[in-house]
């Protein structure tokens, strides 16, 4: 699996209002720190070159200078002033982002961190999906920011899409909120940023930002029940433990421990981004999920090759 | 007025049988031997933690690497972090403190010599208990081996549903054990500094190293019991059905974070203050100048100590504390830059106009100034909360604190070894090997950690055992991993240097660096009773006064 199709998740390539605010503050901060770094480095190099013992008389100690109140006051007060400026700029951006007034019709999404995948629930739209967050693009004339409520069911996770906003932790028993406002359509990459156990490294996120008008189409398709085919694998799926953990809406499969599979084939990846969602990878995943993602909580179901093929035929019907 | 004997006494050449040697070292209550054992312990654990780091860099050198699996990798970074903080950094604090503080104060020993030995053995056995997890972890339950919860051990990952078996218990109990050793050691140091100063050694005349150790010891007493309390609560959660941090039963994971960082951030100052002390001794001696602005340096130390106890939640800007608290902790964190800046400027002022001799201790100290400047500035950046929301828990943070803890702490540790090895052993370390060690390490370190800042800015989180190609992280990681090679060679040269110099290094004499503090007034190595005759202490540099009776310090202070 690789992510060559996605833009580099740089914090300096923001495409969302809060990430842009952070970027602007970061440039100011970097400029201030770069000047301090340059001045002090210059002084250090000057001292090293100018005051080497090899350039000094051999047998005499240099004049002993015990201190200077004027100089010491100067290099206390000047940094203090710089710190005050930086603090004011920081506090302003903190409040600008955390207290940002969002329109009443902002899209609400509940993000739930699980060991080691993400659940996305759209309470107003009746949609539940996993690992791929779909959002509408926001335009000046029609702002469509998304208000994200962050939860976790097991341990602490952290939701981070560098191009959309800084991270906020998803903590069990401590719901948090954050928001994003993507200004450009595209697919953006992120991943869990708080160590959460064995597969912390493969708890990836894709955010698909739809161009104007297309989000509604996606939402309508997701809201529909599964378009299950009557593949022979359906019986195996429902007779095996699959249904204890997975939901296929409109059927008897109502498990909530694992990702909702109602529209499995609308997603680009498997195992929270560990592999591309292809027939071949589905086969490998069903044979032994831990082979693709060591430590994953989904067990191998010990199905025969024929049964796996049959189940795959069923799964690929979940468009 | 007593004078210093400038007799070059060779080290004790008499070879004693192993049993006798062991007896001497294991049963000793001599602060110098205990100090040397602490430093030896730090060096051994440093080698172990370095190997763990090298393995992790090897794993991350290319995307999708399968050198080690996720469990192994997670154990590696847990053990690396825990080892570096508790079994390299802490023994270093107490090792240098033990060896130097009584000598610098003109004391016979520490205030409580037997408690001192007890502290050391608690620390050592705490470390061994942690490492026994590799054997004992799977032995009992068939689950886990070494802990894999990170050195910060965030709840509820540490609760039994998520980490069954005993590995997490080894982490708790190992640190509890060594923690009691550290608290006792800190109380001992405070008592020594307050009560055991020789005649004339007022607080205002103590070497800066002693001041910094005093502040570090005060911080240990403030901060470490909080971790201990948190760990006891965690044990209650795991085995007695308590729910302090157990979210499923209504406990608060955020509470653990407050407990941990109320300890964890002062801990950073506990580690860095003593090595600031090392810099404050070495830079004047090798610049041939008195420290610039001693009173301000002391004031800055106290300020760092106390402000340092009020910044802990800057590790928690992403947990949703809300705008007012985030702003408050941003302010306190930025404020600490001011006294820290004062220190850098005063060291610079000390070098200004000096006759700087770039022997190995000074090389490491000079590199420290550059690297600590960089690490300090990225620290200020991380106090810019919105920027922290982006790079917290990314490789930017990894690079930042390695600039502070390797670029600062380890570099000055090395500086201190080259500087005081002659006093401890009576022999000089080889200067040529020392220079090679320095250049290899400074180049390798800056390659590895310099470039990793950019991985964080490009969105690479820390503590991941693998990553996919296509994020722009591949080259950065490969270069960072290659930087390990010169660093490893450098440390190997230090090991060779120590072993060789112990046997046939140049005899050092009492005062090889022409220094000014009291430890150089006795023989190398010092006798068990430290001083036969104490020089008169009338200033901060008693040996300067002896060497320059025409222009002693006490006329100027």
Interface residues (C-beta under 8 A of the other chain):
Chain A: X1 X2 X3 X4 X5 X6 X8 X9 X10 X11 X12 X19 X21 X22 X25 X26 X29 X30 X33 X36 X37 X40 X41 X43 X44 X47 X48 X51 X52 X53 X56 X57 X61 X62 X63 X64 X65 X66 X67 X68 X71 X72 X75 X76 X79 X80 X83 X86 X87 X89 X90 X91 X93 X94 X95 X97 X98 X99 X115 X150 X154 X155 X156 X158 X160 X162 X165 X166 X167 X168 X169 X171 X172 X173 X174 X176 X177 X189 X190 X191 X192 X193 X194 X195 X196 X197 X198 X199 X200 X201 X202 X273 X294 X295
Chain B: X63 X69 X70 X71 X74 X148 X150 X154 X156 X157 X161 X162 X247 X248 X250 X251 X252 X253 X254 X287 X288 X289 X290 X292 X293 X294 X295 X296 X318 X319 X320 X322 X323 X326 X327 X330 X331 X334 X335 X337 X338 X341 X342 X344 X345 X346 X348 X349 X351 X352 X353 X354 X355 X356 X357 X358 X366 X369 X370 X373 X374 X377 X378 X380 X381 X383 X384 X385 X386 X387 X388 X389 X390 X391 X392 X393 X394 X457 X458 X459 X461 X462 X463 X464 X465 X466 X467 X468 X469 X470 X471 X472 X548 X551 X553 X556 X557
